[in-house]
Amino acid sequence: AWRLWKECIPMEFIDTCLEEGSYISSEVLRCIHIGLLCVQHHPNDRPTMTSVLIMLTSDSTLPNPEEPIFLAEKFSVGKESNPGHEMYNLTNEVSRSILEPR
């Protein structure tokens, strides 16, 4: 979402299963914007739950979100040894996780 936001195409983040006209674009953009504010790198820059509620129920201008605390790039782990496993490389190099399907 962050990359799409920075490239000024946040509507590309919307799930393709949602039909055009089944949602209000401005509300979706606002929710994406608020979500990005909630994952900012510095905790003091993140809104409180009270602030989030106010943002969701008003038309006030929202501050621009800064870079989130982490950015993940997905890549596959060896097909032979771990079929269906994916690994996320975090740009801040804090940790690496292997996701296993249920």
C-alpha positions in Angstrom: 0.0 0.0 0.0 2.8 2.3 0.8 4.4 2.1 -2.6 1.0 2.6 -4.3 0.4 5.6 -2.1 3.7 7.2 -2.9 3.1 6.6 -6.6 -0.3 8.3 -6.3 -2.3 5.2 -7.3 -3.7 4.0 -4.0 -6.9 2.7 -5.7 -4.7 -0.1 -7.1 -4.7 -1.5 -3.5 -8.4 -2.3 -3.6 -9.2 -6.0 -3.9 -10.2 -6.9 -7.4 -13.1 -9.0 -6.1 -14.9 -5.7 -5.2 -17.0 -4.6 -8.1 -16.7 -1.0 -9.3 -19.6 1.0 -7.8 -19.9 -1.3 -4.8 -17.9 1.1 -2.7 -17.3 4.9 -2.3 -13.8 5.7 -3.6 -13.3 8.6 -1.2 -14.1 6.5 1.8 -11.7 3.7 0.6 -9.0 6.3 0.1 -9.6 7.7 3.5 -9.4 4.3 5.1 -6.1 3.5 3.3 -4.8 6.9 4.4 -5.7 6.3 8.0 -4.2 2.8 7.9 -0.9 4.2 6.7 -1.0 6.8 9.5 -1.4 3.9 12.0 1.8 2.1 10.9 4.2 5.1 10.8 7.7 4.4 12.0 7.7 6.7 15.1 5.0 5.7 17.6 4.4 9.4 18.5 3.4 10.0 14.9 0.7 7.3 15.0 -2.9 8.4 15.8 -4.6 7.3 19.0 -7.7 5.1 18.7 -9.8 8.2 19.6 -8.1 10.1 16.8 -8.8 7.2 14.3 -12.4 7.2 15.3 -12.6 11.0 14.7 -10.8 10.6 11.4 -13.2 7.9 10.2 -16.3 9.9 11.2 -15.3 13.3 9.9 -14.2 15.0 6.7 -11.2 16.7 8.3 -7.9 17.0 6.4 -5.5 14.2 7.3 -1.8 14.6 7.7 0.5 13.0 5.2 1.7 9.6 6.3 5.4 9.0 6.7 7.2 5.8 5.8 5.8 2.8 7.7 7.8 1.0 10.4 8.6 -1.8 7.9 8.3 -2.5 4.3 8.2 -6.2 3.2 9.3 -7.7 -0.1 8.0 -11.2 -0.8 10.1 -13.8 -2.4 9.9 -17.6 -2.7 12.0 -20.0 -0.7 13.4 -23.1 -2.5 10.5 -25.0 -4.1 12.1 -28.5 -3.5 12.8 -28.0 0.2 9.8 -25.8 1.2 7.0 -25.9 -1.4 4.4 -23.2 -0.9 6.5 -21.3 1.6 7.2 -17.6 1.2 9.7 -15.4 3.0 9.4 -11.7 3.6 12.5 -9.6 3.6 12.0 -6.5 5.8 13.7 -3.4 4.6 14.7 -2.5 8.2 16.4 -5.9 8.5 14.8 -6.4 12.0 13.6 -9.9 11.3 12.7 -12.5 8.7 9.6 -14.7 8.8 8.7 -17.9 7.0 4.9 -18.1 6.5 3.4 -21.6 6.4 0.0 -22.3 5.0 -2.5 -23.9 7.3 
